[in-house]
Amino acid sequence: MKQTGMVITAFSVCIALSLLAGTILLLNVKDFSKYTHMLNTGKQSCESLLQMRLQERNYLLYHQQDALGNVKEKINKLRKLFSFYEKSRPDKDEAWLLELAGWEEAINLYDRLFDQLVLYHDAVEKNISAIRDLEKRILAVIYSRMNPERGIIGLQEIRIHEKGYLLFRHRPELPGERSFEDKRKEAVSNLLMWARNDMRIEKLMEKDNQLFIEILNNYEGQDDTLLALKREGEKIKNMCERFWEEGNTRLHNAYRRCLFLSKTLLIMWAVTAIAIIYSRFRYKHPGNNEISP
């Protein structure tokens, strides 16, 4: 009778602990979908961000007009990913909601900055095209003069220094080295000196100078916009990585808790079963402690 009471007590304790552990297991398993959703959001957003930056580079370097639509598409996909996550998140954590609002603002700002970058980029291309058209008119006037070779060389020097600025404007200047803008000004002075107060060339070169100044201003605005884009891009990148890392960490921790509880349940029932079997075995086959006569 005493042994039966012990068995009932052991089973009662095991069942109570099993119910507690099972409840905790169920809560952790229930969180798997939430953490998986966070992990998938981070993965998809990282992929979209990478594709967006690649398309942006294709537009700036190779002037691929179809890249514009692709960049906009990826920006909208990022916006939808975080908006969907915000709406589908079961718990309304205020800290997370505030961060999501900040990240959504970063995406919107990135979108506006990219539109501004496109305007600067198109303006530069338009000004360069206008300079090329103007160059034909300047050459026509130079060829109409006697001995045009010096004028052609002077115009080529102007274009060489302009291209030097466009290609190497980000390169740090060496000590004592003159800037491409100063070299261009000198080349323009040499050309006007050769022209000997020819009003046709002077007017055309004045227009050429205006276009080059517009190019400088647009490039300056483009560079500032690129820096701002880089800042906002880092914010979005950190956001995507935050989703990935936190989702992965929480999912791993939930898995470890479930594994620990499962092992605990298995060990608890195994120990209980062994103890019960051992006690019943001793009850049926008690040890002979008496000394034989």
N, C-alpha and C positions, 0 to 999 in steps of 0.2 A: 504493500500500500504506500509505503514511504517512497519506493522507487517510482511508482506511477505518478505521484505528486511531483517528483523531481522532473520527470519527463514532460509532464504537462507544463510545468514552470519554464523549462528550457524551450519548449515549442512556443509558448506564449511570448517569451522574450525575443526569440528568433523572428516570429511573425511580426511583432511590433517593430523591430529593427528593420525587417524587410519592407514593411509598409513605408517607413520613413525613408529608407534608401531608395525605394521604388518611386516615391513622390519626387525626391530630388533628381533621380534619373530622368523622370518624365519631363520635369521642368528644363533640364539641360538639353534633352533631345528636342524639345519644343523650340529651343533657341537656335538649333542648328540651321533652320531655314532662314532665320533673321541674319545670322552671321554669314551664311552662304550668299544671301542677297547682297550684303555689304561687300563681300569679297568679289562677287561678279560685277557689281557696280564699279569698284576700283579697277578691275581688270579691263572692262570695256572702256572706261574713261581714259585709262592710260593708253590703250590702243588708239582711241580716237584722237587724243592729244598728239601722239607721235605722227599719225597720218596727217593731222592738220598742219603741224610744223613742216613736214616734208612738202606738202602742197604749197604752203606759203613760200618755201625756198624755191620751188619750181617756178613760181610766179615772178619772184624778184630776180632770179638768175637767168632764167630761160624765157621769160615773158610769155608763159603759157596762160592764155586767157581762160581756158577751161579750169585752171587751178583755182580761180576765184570762186567759182560755184562750189568746188570741192571743199575749200576752206570754210565757206559759209555753212555747208552741209554738216561738217564736223563740229562747228561751233554750236549749231542747233541741236546736234545729237548730244553733245555734252550738257547743254542746258536741259534737254528732256530727261537725260539720265538722272541728274540730281533732283529735278523736279519730281520725277516719278518716285525716287527713293524717299524724298521728303513726305510725299503723300502716302506711301505704302509702309512707312516706318510705324510699327505698332505702338511703341512707347514714344511719347512726345517729350523727349529730353530737351529742355530749354537751351542747354549749352550747345547741343548738336544743331538745334534749329537756328541759333544765332550764327554758328559757323557756316551752315548751309546758306543762309541769307548773304553772308559776306562773300562766299564763294560764287554765288549766283551773280552778285554785283561785279566780281572780278571777271566773270565770263562776259557779262554785258559790256563792261569797259573794254575788254579785249576786242569785242566785236566792233565797237565804235572806233577804237584806235586802228584796227585793220582797215576800216573804211577810209580813215584819214590817211593812212599809209598809201593806199591805192591812189588817192587823189594826188599826193606828192609825186608818186612814181609816174603816174600818167602825165603830170605837168612837166616833169623832167624829160620824158620821151617826146612830148610835144615841142618843148623848147629845142631839143637836139635836132629834131626834124626841121624846125624853122631855121636853125643855123645852117643846116645842110642846104636848104633851098636858097638861103641868103648867100651862101658861098658861091653858088653858080652865078649870081648877079655880080658879086665882087670880081670873080674871075673874068666875066665878060668885060667889065670896065678895065681891068688890068691888061687884058689882051688888046684892048683898043689903043693902048699907049705904046710909045716907042720903048724897045728893050724891056719886055714884060718879065724877063727871067727873074730879076731881082724882086719884083712884086710878088711873083708866084712863090719864091723861096720865103719871103716875109710872111705870106699868108700860111704857108705850111708850118712855119715856126709857131705861129699863133695856135694852130690846131694841135701841134705836138704837145704844147704846154697845157692846153685844155684837156687832152686825153690823159696826160700825166696826172692832172688833178683828179679826173674821174676815176682813174685806176688806183692811185696811190694816196688819196686824200686821208686815209686812216693810218698811213705809215708815219711813225714819228720822224720829225725832221732832224737831220744830223747837225751838229754844231757848225755854224757858219754857212750852212746851206740855204740858198734862197728858195722861197716858196714858188710853187707853180704859178700862183696869181701874179707875183712880181715879175716872173719871167715872161708871162703873157703880156703884161703891161709894157714891158720893154720891147717885145716883138711888135706890138701895136704901134708904138712910137716910131720904130724903125720903118714900118710899112707906110705910115703917114708922112714921114720924112721923105721917103722915096716918091710918094704921090705928089709932093710939092704943091700943097694947098688945092688939090683936086677935090672940089666940093662933092662930086659923086661918090668918091671913095670915103670921104670923111663922113657923109651921111650914112652910108652903108655900114661903116665900122662903128658908128654911134649906135645903130640898131643892133649890131652884132654884140657890142658891149652890154647893152641892156638885156639881151637874151642870156648872155653868160652870167650876169648878175642874178637874173631870175633862176638860173640853174643852181647857182651857189645857195640862194635862199631856200629853194625847194629841197636841195640835198641836206641842208642844215635841218629843215623841218622833218625830213624823212629820217635822218639819223636820230633826232630826239624822239620821234615816234617809235622807232625801232627799240630804243632803250626802254621806253615805257611799255612796249609790247613784251619785251624780255622780262620786265618786272612782273607784269600780270601773268605771263606764261609760267613763271616760277611759282606764283601763288596757286595757279591751277594744277601744276605738276605736284606740288606738295599736297594739295587736296586729294588728287587721285591716289598718290602713294599712301596718304593717311587712310583712305578707305581700304586699300589693299592690305596694308600692314595691320590695321586694327581688326579688320575682318578675319584675317589669317590668325592673329594672336588669340582673339576671342574663340574662334572655332577650335583652335588647338587646345586652349584651356578647358573648354567644355568637353572635348573628347577625352582629355586626361582625367577630368572629374568622373565622367561616365565609366572609364576604364577602372579607376580606383574603386568606385562604388561596386562595380560588377565583381571585381576580385574580392572585395570585402565580403559581399554576399556569399560568394562561392566558398571562401575560407570559413565563414561563420557557420554555414550549413554543413560543410564537411566536418568541422570540429564537433558540432552538435551531434551529427550522425555517428561519428566515431565514438564519442563519449557515451551515447545511448547504447550502441552495440556492445561496447566494452562493459558497461554496467550490467546489461542483460546477460552477457556471457558469464560474468562473475556470479550473478544471482543463480544461474542454472548449474554452474560448476564451481561451487565455493571451494576455496583452498583447504587442504587437510592440515591443520595446524596442531592436531593432537599427536602425542607420542605413543607409538604402539607398545603394548605391554610385553 
